[in-house]
Amino acid sequence: MERLKDKLTRVLVLGLLLSTILTFTQCKKESPVVPGDLTTDDESELVDSQSAVSNTTPIALTLSKITTDEGFAYRVSQNFGTTGDSNSQPTISKLRVFEDGKELGPAHTLHADIRTKGNGRFSHWGSSLIFTASDNSDPRSNGRKYTVTTGGLPNVTPVEPGTPTTPTTPPTAGTATLIGYAAVNGSTTGGKGGSEVTVSSLQALISAVGSSGAKIIYVSGAIKASGINKVYVTSNKSVIGLAGSSIEGVSFMLFGVNNIIFQNLVMKNYVTYSGVQVAESSHHIWVDHCEFSTDRNQGWEYWGKDVSITTQSDYVTLSWNKFHDNNLSVLISAGGAGHEADAGKLHVTLHHNFWYNISEREPLTRWGSVHLFNNYHLNNSGYSIGARTNVNLRTDNDYFSNCPVPISTNQAGETAGTVTGANTNIYVNSGSPKITTPAGNWDPGYEFKSALHAAADVPAVVTKGAGATL
């Protein structure tokens, strides 16, 4: 009888132990894993919770589960039946991703490269797939089918890009053509050849643009500051906005520096100082495909200008920018008398820019050699272009609509500048130019006519292409 009792006791104990193990295992499999970079504790749980299964049957990604990540990246969080990569095992995932049956890759890509380079790169990290379309289009709306399998080995070489529907890489200094003075007497290459970094906070931005050496800085997400924030930029930098990014409350200060590119940035509400302030003999600066604006609710003295180019700065191009909803937009030289040192400097080109709902200064110019072509001026309330104090200014095929004073040579008691080419422009529902000096015949000396559009085409061309569209 005692032996029977002992056997029954052992059976009950083993049964309870087995039940506990099964319950614990099921709980671990159902435990959620937070997507993203994992801690060491997260990694050990993840490896236990997902078994590596080889499956050659394609599993379709559900469009409703695809969400935007950053830059070109999209994210899907679901159980793919295989262990995801982690900090300790960065290449363990066997997940393969296909676009209309064509395999994407490289797999196991750094998340920063997925977001800024894209072109089919992906990472199966934890329980999330972070991926890009072959041409960086939106996989939720590009009409293609995305599937995954866990059979075989993932692709680790870049794929041939598909037919692009959006830019195939984030904007860089090479995605737009540099024309004008920033390409004269040298060139403007920004951070080309330097390291690359993506920033998403004000402190990271300040650190990146103020560092030494060449650097390409990508801005991701919304960076918002309040009050006055002067951010100093050192030489040999490219500051490039990724899709959906913006910078609010920041003034970039360029003092005695050179070879700087701002591209694809959305900038707004810069207090007192300009959004981009070029000063103290800075040279070879290119501001391209950016957008500048304020809310206009604080009065003329509160918000800064969009761009200022002063104190012997030189060789600057402003191209394909939007300037809107500000009182004072672009200043070239801070004054007449007392600023004679600006003479012979301030070579500035402004082309294919779009000004609208601006009070004045599109731009205001003094002392320098300033060339405008194919700019669109719409609905300003004061004068558009101011040509004062010894400036040589030329316009080619600009378009003015609803502008009371398209061009003015003398205001506020200053001496008049010289204007070439006013008769090439189109003036619609606008006043006549107020030019008090004889027409000039000045030529900027660089080739631009191959990029020159007819004045009548300017509204359509500029409204389509200006701003952060890269």
Buried (B, 14 or more C-beta within 10 A) or exposed (E): EEEEEEEEEEEEEEEEEEEEEEEEEEEEEEEEBEBEEBEEEBBEBBBEBBEEEEBEEBBEBEEEEBEEBBBBBBBBBEEBBBBBBBEEEEEBBBBBBBBEEEBBBBBBBEBBBBBBBBBBBBBBBBBBBBBBBBBBBEBBEBEBEBBBBBEEEBBEEBBEBBEBBBBBBBBBBEBBEBBBBBBBEEBBBBBBEBEBBBBBEBEBBBEBBEBEEBBBBBBBBEBBBEEEBBBBBBBBBBBBBBBEBBBBBBBBBBBBBBBBBBBBBBBBBBBEBBBBBBBBBBBBBBBBBBBBBBEBEEEEEBBBBBBBBBBBBBBBBBBBBBBBBBBBBBBBBBBBEEBEEBBEBBBBBBBBBBBBBBBBBBBBBBBBBBBBBBBBBBEBEBBBBBBBBBBBBBBBBBBBBBBBBBBBBBBEEBBBBBBBBBEBBBBEEBBEBBBEEEEBEBEBEEEBEEBBBEBEEBBEBBBEBBBBBB
